């Protein structure tokens, strides 16, 4: 399993500082939606410049205007960009097309998708699929990380309130990517928490 550090609700400087402190224990750096909304794709470029050898994920959560948004994201330095699974299939296919042209990757966020929608999306085997519990669902509805069974022929990421305690109960699921945000970024010593996560997954 790889660790994707999600950087949200931070300044670019804070995001870089946290990524630097945890660099030894993380594999991927997510430039979070809130960071991109506040600072634009400059935030993606800033992180890629400092961490050229890390996989940079631009969490743009595209719903429409796929060609423009994905070109913008990839040209800024992202290696992976996100599209929402509830977007029209034409949008998702456009995202996949732009990723192919740039030699990059699409992550499809399954937040709020139905089982029927998921089955249609699983045809896009070149994508990474993200099983995601949203911030609002965590904070306002008390929901925990989903317990869906993964389709073994696909590549999976899991996101949403992952802690060192909840991770210990996920051994059987074994996603390809663990997306971890606040558990690390809000910690007094982010590097120590990131190290614990790395030790748990081995």
MOBEL-V96791 format. One record per residue. PHI is phi in degrees with one decimal (* if undefined). PSI is psi in radians with two decimals (999 if undefined). D_CENTER is the distance of its C-alpha to the mean C-alpha in Angstrom with 2 decimals. Layout:
{{PHI;PSI;D_CENTER} {PHI;PSI;D_CENTER}}
//
This chain:
{{*;2.48;13.60} {-103.2;2.65;11.29} {-104.0;2.16;9.78} {-106.3;1.98;6.55} {-82.4;2.06;8.01} {-93.7;2.09;6.67} {-106.3;1.85;9.70} {-133.2;2.70;11.09} {53.5;0.80;14.77} {-136.8;2.88;16.08} {-82.1;2.88;18.26} {-60.8;-0.72;17.36} {-61.9;-0.78;19.90} {-62.5;-0.73;18.53} {-60.6;-0.77;14.99} {-64.7;-0.73;16.80} {-61.2;-0.79;19.04} {-66.7;-0.73;16.51} {-63.3;-0.68;14.68} {-63.6;-0.73;18.23} {-69.3;-0.42;19.32} {-108.8;0.09;16.63} {-53.8;-0.64;16.51} {-66.4;-0.40;18.56} {-111.8;-0.02;16.33} {-117.6;2.71;12.78} {-109.8;-0.52;11.76} {-136.1;2.59;8.70} {-120.1;2.08;8.28} {-95.8;2.09;5.73} {-83.5;1.83;8.41} {-67.4;2.83;7.90} {-57.0;-0.75;9.77} {-66.2;-0.61;12.77} {-66.1;-0.76;13.12} {-68.1;-0.68;13.25} {-65.7;-0.63;15.58} {-80.9;-0.66;17.79} {-117.1;-0.04;18.10} {74.6;-3.01;17.17} {-71.3;-0.09;15.77} {-56.3;-0.58;18.02} {-64.6;-0.63;15.26} {-66.0;-0.83;13.33} {-60.3;-0.69;16.74} {-63.9;-0.75;17.55} {-70.7;-0.68;14.72} {-65.9;-0.62;15.36} {-64.6;-0.70;19.03} {-78.5;-0.56;18.87} {-124.4;1.15;16.57} {-64.2;-0.39;17.67} {-97.7;0.00;17.19} {-94.5;2.61;13.57} {-74.4;2.13;10.80} {-103.1;2.21;9.40} {-107.1;2.13;6.30} {-94.3;1.83;7.84} {-85.2;1.24;6.26} {-85.0;-0.24;9.82} {50.2;0.89;9.83} {-59.3;2.40;12.98} {-120.9;-0.35;15.81} {-161.7;2.99;18.69} {57.9;0.75;20.05} {-60.5;-0.80;17.64} {-60.0;-0.83;19.72} {-63.1;-0.86;20.09} {-67.3;-0.71;16.55} {-72.2;-0.66;15.07} {-60.2;-0.78;18.05} {-58.5;-0.80;17.58} {-67.4;-0.82;13.99} {-68.6;-0.68;14.95} {-67.3;-0.40;18.26} {-79.7;-0.22;16.79} {122.2;-0.01;15.29} {-70.2;2.51;11.73} {-95.8;-0.46;11.46} {-134.9;2.47;8.64} {-131.2;2.69;8.44} {-107.7;2.51;7.46} {-129.3;2.57;10.53} {-80.5;2.36;11.64} {-64.4;-0.35;13.54} {-84.7;-0.02;16.41} {-69.9;2.79;17.07} {-57.4;2.56;20.25} {-59.2;-0.55;20.20} {-63.3;-0.61;21.77} {-67.6;-0.81;18.79} {-62.6;-0.72;16.38} {-65.5;-0.62;19.06} {-65.8;-0.68;19.37} {-61.7;-0.79;15.72} {-62.6;-0.66;16.35} {-64.8;-0.79;19.59} {-65.6;-0.68;18.34} {-62.1;-0.75;15.80} {-62.0;-0.75;18.81} {-64.7;-0.58;21.05} {-90.9;-0.11;18.92} {70.3;0.58;18.22} {-117.6;-2.95;14.43} {-132.0;2.61;11.82} {-106.5;2.38;10.36} {-110.2;2.17;7.46} {-98.2;2.04;9.36} {-84.2;2.05;8.35} {-88.2;0.24;11.43} {-52.9;2.14;11.99} {67.9;0.28;15.81} {-83.2;2.61;16.62} {-84.6;2.91;19.97} {-60.1;-0.66;20.97} {-64.8;-0.75;22.78} {-63.5;-0.73;19.86} {-58.6;-0.79;17.77} {-60.1;-0.67;20.74} {-67.7;-0.68;20.99} {-70.3;-0.53;17.38} {-64.5;-0.14;17.78} {-72.2;-0.35;20.20} {-89.0;1.29;17.55} {-69.3;-0.25;17.31} {-79.7;-0.19;15.94} {-87.6;2.85;12.48} {-97.9;2.39;9.59} {-106.5;2.30;9.60} {-110.2;1.98;7.30} {-82.5;1.94;9.91} {-130.9;2.21;9.21} {-103.0;2.16;11.87} {-71.5;2.83;11.95} {-58.6;-0.77;13.27} {-65.8;-0.69;16.59} {-64.3;-0.66;16.96} {-66.1;-0.85;16.53} {-82.8;-0.60;18.88} {-100.8;-0.44;21.30} {-116.2;-0.09;21.53} {67.4;0.44;20.86} {-77.9;2.61;18.62} {-105.2;3.07;17.07} {-57.3;2.38;14.30} {-56.6;2.69;15.38} {-116.2;0.66;17.85} {-69.9;2.68;17.58} {-86.1;2.29;19.00} {-79.8;2.48;16.87} {-76.9;1.99;18.49} {-64.1;-0.30;19.26} {-84.3;-0.04;19.50} {-115.0;2.87;15.81} {-98.0;2.29;12.69} {-121.4;2.49;10.51} {-122.7;2.64;7.34} {-126.5;2.34;8.22} {-141.6;2.59;7.17} {125.5;1.56;10.00} {68.4;0.50;12.67} {-72.7;2.26;12.56} {-124.0;3.01;15.64} {-63.1;-0.57;17.88} {-71.1;-0.82;20.16} {-68.0;-0.50;17.89} {-65.2;-0.61;16.51} {-64.6;-0.35;20.15} {-95.2;0.17;20.52} {-110.8;0.22;17.84} {-55.8;-0.66;19.81} {-74.4;-0.40;20.88} {-79.5;-0.76;17.54} {46.3;1.15;16.10} {-67.7;2.84;12.61} {-73.1;-0.58;11.68} {-134.1;2.30;8.46} {-103.7;2.11;8.40} {-97.5;1.98;5.71} {-122.1;2.19;8.59} {-116.1;-1.64;9.58} {-58.0;-0.57;13.15} {-57.5;-0.54;14.70} {-96.9;-0.88;14.52} {-69.1;-0.45;14.62} {-94.5;-0.07;17.43} {-72.2;2.64;19.38} {-64.9;-0.59;22.71} {-128.2;1.45;21.98} {-53.4;-0.69;18.27} {-63.4;-0.61;19.32} {-69.8;-0.70;21.28} {-68.7;-0.74;18.61} {-60.1;-0.68;16.16} {-63.2;-0.71;19.23} {-63.2;-0.79;19.85} {-56.4;-0.80;16.46} {-63.1;-0.68;17.16} {-67.8;-0.62;20.66} {-65.7;-0.76;19.80} {-81.3;-0.24;17.75} {80.6;999;20.46}}
//
